[in-house]
Amino acid sequence: MADRVMIFIDGSNLYHSLKGFFKRTDIDIGKFSNKLLEKRQLIRIYYYNARVGQKEEPERYHDQQKFFAGITAIPYCELRLGRLVYTNWPSGPPYEKGVDIQLATDMITHSFKNNYDVAILVAGDNDFVGAIQAVKDNGKNLEVALFGKERTSMQLRNVADRVIPINARLLSKCWK
């Protein structure tokens, strides 16, 4: 029987990594997720992000709404939103609230509910190390999909059961 897989994507990390490494962000999340699956059984994809402020950034808000509509159109994919906090706007950038904690909570909750055998985390944040360990301690396997060595956490690499490098080969045929 094929492993049951859930994919947890930190959307902001994915967006900024794609921009930094490939100078483009027009990825097809469905095709990307299928590459990560490697013929295993998909249970669900969770895509985490924060909604841009409509009054603060109307153009970005509009583009993001179109992108979110594409995410929700992917079968077995759920969009989970935190929020952006605009404290010093427009002199300082907004920051995300609630996104990482929601991702970590979902990953751990689904492991305890036995909803998957393998979790694939697409993120580069050291903050996820404890959540990964909790998932592994609950008897699940955890793979981390990471961009290039120099920008990604050694702690994530060390705690993961398997590291999937996100490179040009993996992303071929994943662009829109």
C-alpha positions in Angstrom: 0.0 0.0 0.0 1.3 3.4 -0.9 2.1 5.9 1.8 -0.6 8.5 2.5 0.9 12.0 2.1 -0.1 15.4 3.3 1.8 18.4 1.9 2.2 21.6 4.0 3.4 24.6 2.1 4.6 27.9 3.6 3.4 30.1 0.8 5.5 33.1 1.7 8.7 31.1 2.0 7.9 29.4 -1.4 7.2 32.7 -3.1 10.3 34.5 -1.8 12.5 31.4 -2.5 11.2 31.1 -6.1 11.8 34.8 -6.6 15.3 34.7 -5.2 16.5 31.5 -6.9 14.6 31.5 -10.2 13.5 35.1 -10.6 10.0 34.0 -11.2 7.0 33.0 -9.1 4.5 31.6 -11.7 4.5 28.0 -10.3 1.6 25.6 -10.7 1.1 24.4 -7.1 -0.8 21.3 -8.3 2.0 20.1 -10.6 4.7 21.0 -8.0 2.8 18.9 -5.4 2.6 16.0 -7.8 6.4 16.1 -8.2 6.8 16.0 -4.4 4.4 13.1 -4.1 6.4 10.7 -6.3 3.5 8.4 -7.0 2.4 8.2 -3.4 -1.2 8.8 -2.4 -2.2 12.4 -1.8 -4.5 13.0 1.1 -4.4 16.8 1.1 -2.3 19.9 0.3 -2.4 22.8 2.8 -1.2 26.1 1.4 -0.5 28.8 4.1 -0.3 32.5 3.4 -1.4 35.9 4.7 -3.9 38.1 3.0 -2.5 41.4 1.7 -4.4 44.5 3.0 -7.0 45.7 0.4 -6.7 49.3 1.4 -2.9 49.3 2.0 -2.0 47.5 -1.2 -5.0 47.3 -3.6 -3.0 46.1 -6.7 -1.2 43.3 -4.8 -4.5 42.4 -3.1 -6.2 42.0 -6.5 -3.3 39.8 -7.9 -3.2 37.7 -4.7 -7.0 37.1 -4.8 -6.6 35.7 -8.4 -3.7 33.5 -7.1 -5.8 32.3 -4.1 -8.6 31.4 -6.5 -6.2 29.2 -8.4 -5.1 27.5 -5.2 -8.6 26.7 -4.1 -9.3 25.3 -7.6 -6.7 22.5 -7.1 -8.3 19.3 -6.0 -7.6 18.3 -2.4 -6.0 21.7 -1.7 -6.9 24.0 1.1 -5.9 27.6 1.5 -5.2 28.6 5.2 -4.8 32.3 5.8 -3.1 34.2 8.6 -2.9 37.9 8.5 -0.5 40.7 7.6 0.1 43.4 10.1 0.8 46.9 8.8 2.4 48.7 11.7 4.8 51.2 10.1 3.1 51.2 6.6 4.2 52.4 4.1 7.7 53.2 5.5 8.1 49.6 6.8 7.0 46.3 5.4 4.1 44.4 6.9 4.7 41.1 8.7 2.8 37.8 8.9 0.9 36.8 12.0 -0.4 33.3 12.7 0.8 31.5 9.6 3.7 29.4 11.0 1.8 28.4 14.1 -1.2 27.4 12.1 0.9 25.2 9.8 2.7 23.6 12.8 -0.6 23.0 14.6 -2.2 21.4 11.5 0.9 19.2 10.9 0.9 17.9 14.5 -2.9 17.6 14.7 -3.2 15.5 11.5 -0.3 13.3 12.7 -2.2 12.5 15.9 -5.4 11.9 14.0 -3.5 9.4 11.8 -4.5 11.2 8.6 -1.1 10.6 6.9 1.9 8.4 6.9 4.3 11.0 5.5 4.2 14.8 5.8 6.1 16.9 3.3 6.9 20.4 4.6 7.8 23.1 2.1 9.4 25.7 4.3 12.8 27.0 5.3 12.1 28.2 8.9 14.0 26.9 11.9 10.8 27.5 13.9 9.4 24.3 12.5 12.1 22.0 14.0 10.0 21.3 17.2 6.8 20.6 15.2 8.8 18.2 13.0 10.2 16.4 16.0 6.7 16.1 17.5 5.4 14.5 14.2 8.3 12.1 14.1 7.8 11.2 17.8 4.2 10.3 16.8 5.5 7.7 14.4 5.2 9.6 11.2 7.8 10.3 8.5 8.6 13.9 7.7 10.3 15.1 4.5 11.3 18.7 4.0 11.5 20.3 0.5 14.2 23.0 0.6 15.8 25.5 -1.8 19.6 25.5 -2.1 21.9 24.8 0.9 23.1 28.3 1.6 19.7 29.8 2.5 18.2 26.9 4.3 18.4 25.7 7.8 20.8 23.0 8.8 18.5 22.3 11.8 15.6 21.5 9.4 17.9 19.3 7.3 19.1 17.4 10.4 15.7 16.8 11.9 13.9 15.7 8.6 13.8 12.1 7.7 14.5 13.1 4.1 15.4 16.3 2.3 13.9 17.0 -1.1 16.0 19.6 -3.0 13.9 22.1 -4.8 16.0 22.7 -7.9 15.5 23.4 -11.6 15.1 19.7 -12.3 12.3 19.3 -9.8 10.6 22.4 -11.0 10.8 21.6 -14.7 7.2 21.2 -16.0 5.8 22.9 -12.9 5.7 26.4 -14.3 2.5 28.0 -15.6 
